[in-house]
Each structure stands twice: as C-alpha cells, then as structure tokens.
C-alpha cells in the first residue's frame, strides 16, 4: 500500500501520469496530512512542497458534494508576498485541469473546483463578487485575511477546513508574523471546525519553534500547551553549485583590471575607481550563455541601474528591473515575459525571492552578499526549480568587505547552516491593532479576548498587566495629559468586563491594517491611463515637468 492509495482514482491517476514518483516531502507530508494532523513541511526548493500541501485538499474537494453557495470556501492559502500568490493561482490550474481531464476520460467522479484571490490589488467589484459566490480555494495574504475577518467578508470564512501558510519562515521572525498568529486565532474563533494548519518552508530553524508558531496552543490551568504539529523534515538532496567570483584582479584597486570591449570606453584606467565597469560585461556574458538568468540585488536603485547598464552594453532590452516600486501590472508582464522566454533576464530585489516557479531559470546571480543565509538559499533556489535539478548561482561581491561576507554566507549555504529564527514576544503595537479589530467585529469580554490572544504563540506569556495597559490605551485611559490628543477606540466597561467598539473603530481597523509601513509613495501614471509604478516623496518633490527618470529599466518623461 503506497501513500498515493489515500487519494481517489482520478487524483492518483493524474499524478501517476504526470510524475515518476512522489518526493520524500510529498510521501511524508501526505501521510501526516491524510491523518488530519497539523503539519509543518521543511524541504528544499523544487521538492514539491506546494503540491504536498494542496493535493490532499484538492482530492477532498473534488470528491465531496457541492455545498451551498455561501459555504464553499474550505481551503485557505496564505502567501507572504502577492507575487507568490499570483504564481500559486496560475500553478493550481495544472493539477485542477489535469485531474478533471483524467476523470472525464475515465468516467470518474469529479466536482469542479473554483479558486479566487484576495489581495490589496483585488478590485472592489471582484471582492463583492467573492462575497456572493465564495470560491472553494481562497488565495490571500496575511493583511487581506485580517481585513476579511474585520468586515462582513468573515462570513465566507466560517467553512474553512484547511489553512496553508507558505514560506512561513519569511514572516515568523517579524511583527508581521505576530500579527498573522493573532489573525489565525481569530479565524479559529469563527470556523465551524478547527482548521487543519499546514506550513511550508525551505529555510527554517529551529523547527519546533516554527511548529509552535504555526499551530498556536491552548491554556490549561495556566499552562500553555502547543497544539500538536507533525514536523516533516524531508532530506535535502538538492545539488547546489554556488561560487564566489571577483570581476577584478584587486578589489582595492579595480582600475588595474583591463576592460574588454566597450565596457567603459570613455574612462581612462586611472579614472576607474569602481568594480562596475568590469562587472557589467561579465554579467552580460553570463546572461547570453544561459537560457534564463535571474539577478538579485539588495536595493531598488541598484536594480534599475544594473538593468539599464546591461541593456546599454547589450544594445537591446535583454533585462528588466523588478521591485516593489514597479506597478503590479508591469511586474506581471515582466514575470510573463521571463516565463515565456521573450526576456532573457530580470534584475530583482526580494520581490522574486520566495516561491516563484519559473522552470526555465538555469542561473541565479547575486550581486552583493545576500542579507542572510536563509535569504541566499531562497534566491539560489529559484534556479533549477524542479525536482532533481541542480541550483546554479554565482555571487559577485562589490568590495572587499562584501567579499568576506559573501564567502561566509556561501560557505554556510553549502553547509545548510541557516540562522536561528527568533520569534518576537508579545509586541504591543500589533496587539493594540488586533484588539481594536476584534472588538470592532463583535462585543467581547476581557476574559474571552485574553483567551484568544494567548492562544497565539507570540503571546503565550502575555502578562495580565501588559494586556490591561494596552486596553487602557485603546480605551482612552492614558497615564498623563500628554496623551490627551489620542482618541479612544473602544469602550471598556470595567464593572462588567465588556469591550465594545466606538463608532470609528471598524474604519480605523481596516484603514491601518498590518505592520508593513506606509512609505509615502506616489503613483506614476501614464497620460492615457495605466500605472507604471511608484516614486518616493522626496523624488516627486524635487522633480519638475520635463524631467526624465528611470523606472522598470525604462525612461519616462514627466
């Protein structure tokens, strides 16, 4: 009896036709998920983690009768990045359409499955349509899930049975993770059954701490007991081909390195005090000698400059810049061009670091040391993102200090020595925001509120004094008159212990969602309509009509 025997004939038949065999992550993951256990799957990139998480849920949906229209949403997928969410939505079509075709060809039972996405970019009309016709599988982000739970959209989430948290390591170590932990407990409060939680990541340590973050816990006589989470630590057989390469003879004296061709025709050797004139042709040669190349940098400005210089040297648009200031529409176009092969390379920041599946990428270039070992492994894993394929990467340090850091990070990547994930403990700014949101949704007692909060791992040890101090603040009881300008957001009746919302609480909760700071960016719009991207306030203030700037590796005139 194999692990595939737990699936229906249609699902099993499609898998057998599509893949030679399950990967270790899938074999062990499906066994735990099939038993209904909360599961944390730790496996390298390209090991089939996403399919391991989704296939059991898909199989359950296609073999279940179609429920009432308002009770269809049973699988919830949470992505830390919108780009990954869009990628998952597209990739889900492969198993869904494949199983449907196999079922129809063999006259097997099959229930059609609908999917939908809810992010900050989802138009209002699509959000309203989702309320009228909820999908079977909802793809969202932590912030959008918080917003849904703080609005009437929470009604479609009561039937959720499975929650999949992708790239869990990317948020567990930040306040964003603490925010998500509380959001998951709020979801737990409204669902008909306790949802099965499935977490995925390629870079996380220690696994037990991440499992407790994912699963949350319950209080038993004053003792926090974590919910059981089965840890699937799949063996890493991923081949990493990573090398650090220095483009000049001496990083302290880059001008001593002869330049090939027209890399910097206008500069004399004594004028070259930078590594860049020698680096640009090396990068262009790598791009031209590979099918698809993904270059990672650590800033948006460098992404723009590097892309523009490579295109100038190539005398064609061989690469484009991909970062957070490029509009979603433009980022989607860039990703589609990369997948189709019409674009040979992309220079990206962390926007393409997590989970993006572009099979044609056969080389990753890191310009500068990655910010961490975990981040470096995620970036390197974009190359060879298929089962059994090696991940090839080249690291180019920009200066001597960067060389030392690149060597250490590369050594630790090859050894799998990932940094320890440290989870913040009871951040109070996140707590205040979630308290206002919870009370805006329904009247609560302090005791019920405390129970929900302490089920979340980051708040397991929240002292009563800190909880009451936070409630004092959001209810308008401040320690001095210096805070008189702050308006109370909720009403705390200390006689009855009831918490009720003030008139502006719900609006405040949904207009200040999450922990991602507002950077004060201004949209860049085309005259005929359409968004190009965003610019920061300082650049907008200093710009004048007629000025030309670069955004997305293209020049635009104001």
ZIKA-V266795 format. One record per residue. N is the residue number from 0. RES is the residue in three letters. SS is DSSP state (2 for helix, 1 for strand, 0 for the rest). Layout:
BEGIN
n: <N,N>
res: <RES,RES>
ss: <SS,SS>
END
This chain:
BEGIN
n: <0,1,2,3,4,5,6,7,8,9,10,11,12,13,14,15,16,17,18,19,20,21,22,23,24,25,26,27,28,29,30,31,32,33,34,35,36,37,38,39,40,41,42,43,44,45,46,47,48,49,50,51,52,53,54,55,56,57,58,59,60,61,62,63,64,65,66,67,68,69,70,71,72,73,74,75,76,77,78,79,80,81,82,83,84,85,86,87,88,89,90,91,92,93,94,95,96,97,98,99,100,101,102,103,104,105,106,107,108,109,110,111,112,113,114,115,116,117,118,119,120,121,122,123,124,125,126,127,128,129,130,131,132,133,134,135,136,137,138,139,140,141,142,143,144,145,146,147,148,149,150,151,152,153,154,155,156,157,158,159,160,161,162,163,164,165,166,167,168,169,170,171,172,173,174,175,176,177,178,179,180,181,182,183,184,185,186,187,188,189,190,191,192,193,194,195,196,197,198,199,200,201,202,203,204,205,206,207,208,209,210,211,212,213,214,215,216,217,218,219,220,221,222,223,224,225,226,227,228,229,230,231,232,233,234,235,236,237,238,239,240,241,242,243,244,245,246,247,248,249,250,251,252,253,254,255,256,257,258,259,260,261,262,263,264,265,266,267,268,269,270,271,272,273,274,275,276,277,278,279,280,281,282,283,284,285,286,287,288,289,290,291,292,293,294,295,296,297,298,299,300,301,302,303,304,305,306,307,308,309,310,311,312,313,314,315,316,317,318,319,320,321,322,323,324,325,326,327,328,329,330,331,332,333,334,335,336,337,338,339,340,341,342,343,344,345,346,347,348,349,350,351,352,353,354,355,356,357,358,359,360,361,362,363,364,365,366,367,368,369,370,371,372,373,374,375,376,377,378,379,380,381,382,383,384,385,386,387,388,389,390,391,392,393,394,395,396,397,398,399,400,401,402,403,404,405,406,407,408,409,410,411,412,413,414,415,416,417,418,419,420,421,422,423,424,425,426,427,428,429,430,431,432,433,434,435,436,437,438,439,440,441,442,443,444,445,446,447,448,449,450,451,452,453,454,455,456,457,458,459,460,461,462,463,464,465,466,467,468,469,470,471,472,473,474,475,476,477,478,479,480,481,482,483,484,485,486,487,488,489,490,491,492,493,494,495,496,497,498,499,500,501,502,503,504,505,506,507,508,509,510,511,512,513,514,515,516,517,518,519,520,521,522,523,524,525,526,527,528,529,530,531,532,533,534,535,536,537,538,539,540,541,542,543,544,545,546,547,548,549,550,551,552,553,554,555,556,557>
res: <UNK,UNK,UNK,UNK,UNK,UNK,UNK,UNK,UNK,UNK,UNK,UNK,UNK,UNK,UNK,UNK,UNK,UNK,UNK,UNK,UNK,UNK,UNK,UNK,UNK,UNK,UNK,UNK,UNK,UNK,UNK,UNK,UNK,UNK,UNK,UNK,UNK,UNK,UNK,UNK,UNK,UNK,UNK,UNK,UNK,UNK,UNK,UNK,UNK,UNK,UNK,UNK,UNK,UNK,UNK,UNK,UNK,UNK,UNK,UNK,UNK,UNK,UNK,UNK,UNK,UNK,UNK,UNK,UNK,UNK,UNK,UNK,UNK,UNK,UNK,UNK,UNK,UNK,UNK,UNK,UNK,UNK,UNK,UNK,UNK,UNK,UNK,UNK,UNK,UNK,UNK,UNK,UNK,UNK,UNK,UNK,UNK,UNK,UNK,UNK,UNK,UNK,UNK,UNK,UNK,UNK,UNK,UNK,UNK,UNK,UNK,UNK,UNK,UNK,UNK,UNK,UNK,UNK,UNK,UNK,UNK,UNK,UNK,UNK,UNK,UNK,UNK,UNK,UNK,UNK,UNK,UNK,UNK,UNK,UNK,UNK,UNK,UNK,UNK,UNK,UNK,UNK,UNK,UNK,UNK,UNK,UNK,UNK,UNK,UNK,UNK,UNK,UNK,UNK,UNK,UNK,UNK,UNK,UNK,UNK,UNK,UNK,UNK,UNK,UNK,UNK,UNK,UNK,UNK,UNK,UNK,UNK,UNK,UNK,UNK,UNK,UNK,UNK,UNK,UNK,UNK,UNK,UNK,UNK,UNK,UNK,UNK,UNK,UNK,UNK,UNK,UNK,UNK,UNK,UNK,UNK,UNK,UNK,UNK,UNK,UNK,UNK,UNK,UNK,UNK,UNK,UNK,UNK,UNK,UNK,UNK,UNK,UNK,UNK,UNK,UNK,UNK,UNK,UNK,UNK,UNK,UNK,UNK,UNK,UNK,UNK,UNK,UNK,UNK,UNK,UNK,UNK,UNK,UNK,UNK,UNK,UNK,UNK,UNK,UNK,UNK,UNK,UNK,UNK,UNK,UNK,UNK,UNK,UNK,UNK,UNK,UNK,UNK,UNK,UNK,UNK,UNK,UNK,UNK,UNK,UNK,UNK,UNK,UNK,UNK,UNK,UNK,UNK,UNK,UNK,UNK,UNK,UNK,UNK,UNK,UNK,UNK,UNK,UNK,UNK,UNK,UNK,UNK,UNK,UNK,UNK,UNK,UNK,UNK,UNK,UNK,UNK,UNK,UNK,UNK,UNK,UNK,UNK,UNK,UNK,UNK,UNK,UNK,UNK,UNK,UNK,UNK,UNK,UNK,UNK,UNK,UNK,UNK,UNK,UNK,UNK,UNK,UNK,UNK,UNK,UNK,UNK,UNK,UNK,UNK,UNK,UNK,UNK,UNK,UNK,UNK,UNK,UNK,UNK,UNK,UNK,UNK,UNK,UNK,UNK,UNK,UNK,UNK,UNK,UNK,UNK,UNK,UNK,UNK,UNK,UNK,UNK,UNK,UNK,UNK,UNK,UNK,UNK,UNK,UNK,UNK,UNK,UNK,UNK,UNK,UNK,UNK,UNK,UNK,UNK,UNK,UNK,UNK,UNK,UNK,UNK,UNK,UNK,UNK,UNK,UNK,UNK,UNK,UNK,UNK,UNK,UNK,UNK,UNK,UNK,UNK,UNK,UNK,UNK,UNK,UNK,UNK,UNK,UNK,UNK,UNK,UNK,UNK,UNK,UNK,UNK,UNK,UNK,UNK,UNK,UNK,UNK,UNK,UNK,UNK,UNK,UNK,UNK,UNK,UNK,UNK,UNK,UNK,UNK,UNK,UNK,UNK,UNK,UNK,UNK,UNK,UNK,UNK,UNK,UNK,UNK,UNK,UNK,UNK,UNK,UNK,UNK,UNK,UNK,UNK,UNK,UNK,UNK,UNK,UNK,UNK,UNK,UNK,UNK,UNK,UNK,UNK,UNK,UNK,UNK,UNK,UNK,UNK,UNK,UNK,UNK,UNK,UNK,UNK,UNK,UNK,UNK,UNK,UNK,UNK,UNK,UNK,UNK,UNK,UNK,UNK,UNK,UNK,UNK,UNK,UNK,UNK,UNK,UNK,UNK,UNK,UNK,UNK,UNK,UNK,UNK,UNK,UNK,UNK,UNK,UNK,UNK,UNK,UNK,UNK,UNK,UNK,UNK,UNK,UNK,UNK,UNK,UNK,UNK,UNK,UNK,UNK,UNK,UNK,UNK,UNK,UNK,UNK,UNK,UNK,UNK,UNK,UNK,UNK,UNK,UNK,UNK,UNK,UNK,UNK,UNK,UNK,UNK,UNK,UNK,UNK,UNK,UNK,UNK,UNK,UNK,UNK,UNK,UNK,UNK,UNK,UNK,UNK,UNK,UNK,UNK,UNK,UNK>
ss: <0,0,2,2,2,2,0,0,2,2,2,2,2,2,2,2,2,2,0,0,0,0,0,2,2,2,2,2,2,2,2,2,2,2,0,0,0,1,1,1,1,1,0,0,0,0,0,0,2,2,2,2,2,2,2,2,2,2,2,2,2,2,0,0,0,0,0,0,2,2,2,0,0,0,1,1,1,1,1,0,0,2,2,2,2,2,2,2,2,2,2,2,2,2,2,2,2,2,2,2,2,2,2,2,2,0,0,0,0,0,0,0,0,0,1,1,1,1,0,0,0,0,0,2,2,2,2,2,2,2,2,2,0,0,0,0,1,1,1,1,1,2,2,2,2,2,2,2,2,0,0,2,2,2,2,2,2,0,0,0,0,1,1,1,1,0,0,0,2,2,2,2,0,0,2,2,2,2,2,2,2,2,2,2,2,2,2,2,2,2,0,0,0,0,0,1,1,1,1,1,1,0,0,0,0,0,2,2,2,2,2,2,2,2,2,0,1,1,1,1,0,0,1,1,1,1,0,0,1,1,1,1,1,0,0,0,0,0,0,1,1,1,1,1,0,0,0,0,0,0,2,2,2,2,2,2,0,0,0,0,0,0,0,0,0,0,0,0,2,2,2,0,0,0,0,2,2,2,2,2,2,2,2,2,2,2,2,2,0,0,0,1,1,1,1,1,0,0,0,2,2,2,2,2,2,2,2,2,2,2,2,2,2,2,0,0,0,0,1,1,1,1,0,0,0,1,0,2,2,2,2,2,2,2,2,2,2,2,2,2,0,0,0,0,1,1,1,1,0,2,2,2,0,0,0,0,0,0,0,0,1,1,1,1,1,1,1,0,0,0,0,0,2,2,2,2,2,2,2,2,0,0,0,0,0,0,0,0,0,0,1,1,1,1,1,1,0,0,0,2,2,2,2,2,2,2,2,2,2,2,2,2,2,2,2,0,0,0,0,0,0,0,0,0,0,0,0,2,2,2,2,2,2,2,2,2,2,2,2,2,2,0,0,1,1,2,2,2,2,2,2,2,2,2,2,0,2,2,2,0,0,0,0,2,2,2,2,2,2,2,2,2,2,2,0,0,0,0,0,0,2,2,2,0,0,0,0,0,0,1,1,1,1,0,0,0,0,1,1,1,1,0,0,0,2,2,2,2,2,2,2,0,0,0,0,0,0,0,0,0,1,1,1,1,1,0,0,0,0,0,1,1,1,1,1,1,2,2,2,2,2,2,0,0,0,0,0,1,1,1,1,0,0,1,1,1,1,0>
END
